[in-house]
Amino acid sequence: MVHQVSFLFNPNRCLGCRACQMACAVNHDLPPGVFLRKVVCVEFVKETHLVKYYLSSSCNHCENPECFRLCPQRAYRKRRDGIVVYDAGKCNGCGTCTRSCPFGAPMVNPVTGKVIKCDLCFDRLEEGESPFCVNACPVYALKLFDTEASEGLDHKLIRSLPGVPRIQITHPAVRYLPLEYGKQFGLSIDCKEGDEY
């Protein structure tokens, strides 16, 4: 099995509080309104029931990333642990990666004119710390997933959630616990499809 570090998300625990989103933005000194991680409300119909849950997402550190493949400046690289990182020094702000990513993970920083994206806080990982977003989650809905340290667990996880497009080409490395219908913690308030909290 190829070594891969990524995120593990439990949709049954997420409160929609945006603590992960804000921790990422604050600790990476992002401009107002720019987020490398976003929390949205997803809704879809299952049989005759409307199902809603919160989704916290960022760069999926894909096994076959389109940003890496299509960047004309070769500003992207994939580390041995599977984390997709980006070199701002090589970026000319052309936006090819922002248009090619099916998840909209890379985005142009309006201040610098260059692309920014989640790098899974790899510098913190190397110091034995968790990413800022993972540390901020008050209900442990967001965790770190490592294929080398998660043997026996991977077969219980899924690569996509109902209501979220399944992308076969890039093979996102993010993993999800299966949705348990009617058991989501964070839906005591009504949310509309696509709302950000």
Backbone hydrogen bonds, N-H to C=O, Kabsch-Sander energy under -0.5 kcal/mol:
donor,donor_aa,acceptor,acceptor_aa,energy
5,V,81,D,-2.5
6,S,145,F,-3.0
8,L,143,K,-2.6
9,F,175,R,-2.5
10,N,141,A,-2.9
13,R,10,N,-1.5
14,C,10,N,-1.1
22,M,18,R,-2.6
23,A,19,A,-2.3
24,C,20,C,-2.0
25,A,21,Q,-2.0
26,V,22,M,-2.9
27,N,23,A,-2.2
28,H,24,C,-1.3
29,D,26,V,-1.2
30,L,25,A,-2.4
34,V,31,P,-2.1
35,F,33,G,-0.5
38,K,57,S,-2.6
40,V,38,K,-0.5
40,V,55,L,-2.4
41,C,195,D,-1.8
42,V,40,V,-0.5
42,V,53,Y,-3.2
44,F,51,V,-2.1
46,K,44,F,-0.5
46,K,49,H,-3.0
47,E,45,V,-0.6
48,T,46,K,-0.6
49,H,46,K,-2.6
51,V,44,F,-3.4
51,V,49,H,-0.6
53,Y,42,V,-2.2
55,L,40,V,-3.0
57,S,38,K,-2.6
57,S,55,L,-0.6
63,E,170,T,-0.6
63,E,171,H,-2.7
64,N,170,T,-2.8
69,R,65,P,-1.7
70,L,66,E,-2.5
71,C,67,C,-1.5
74,R,71,C,-1.1
77,R,85,V,-2.2
79,R,77,R,-0.6
79,R,83,I,-2.8
82,G,79,R,-2.0
85,V,77,R,-2.7
85,V,83,I,-0.7
87,D,75,A,-2.9
88,A,86,Y,-0.7
90,K,87,D,-1.6
91,C,87,D,-0.6
91,C,88,A,-0.7
99,R,95,G,-1.7
100,S,96,T,-1.5
101,C,97,C,-1.9
104,G,101,C,-1.1
107,M,116,I,-2.3
109,N,114,K,-3.4
113,G,109,N,-3.0
116,I,107,M,-2.9
122,F,119,D,-1.3
124,R,121,C,-1.2
125,L,121,C,-1.9
126,E,122,F,-2.1
127,E,123,D,-0.5
127,E,124,R,-0.9
128,G,125,L,-1.8
129,E,124,R,-2.8
135,N,131,P,-2.3
136,A,132,F,-1.7
137,C,133,C,-0.9
137,C,134,V,-0.6
140,Y,137,C,-0.8
143,K,8,L,-2.9
145,F,6,S,-3.5
147,T,4,Q,-2.3
149,A,146,D,-0.6
150,S,146,D,-0.8
153,L,150,S,-2.0
154,D,150,S,-1.4
156,K,153,L,-2.1
157,L,154,D,-1.4
158,I,176,Y,-2.6
164,V,161,L,-2.0
167,I,165,P,-0.7
168,Q,166,R,-0.7
171,H,167,I,-0.7
173,A,60,N,-1.8
174,V,60,N,-0.5
175,R,7,F,-2.6
176,Y,158,I,-2.7
177,L,9,F,-2.1
181,Y,179,L,-0.8
183,K,180,E,-2.0
185,F,12,N,-1.6
186,G,14,C,-1.1
187,L,184,Q,-0.6
194,G,41,C,-2.7
195,D,192,K,-2.4
197,Y,39,V,-1.1
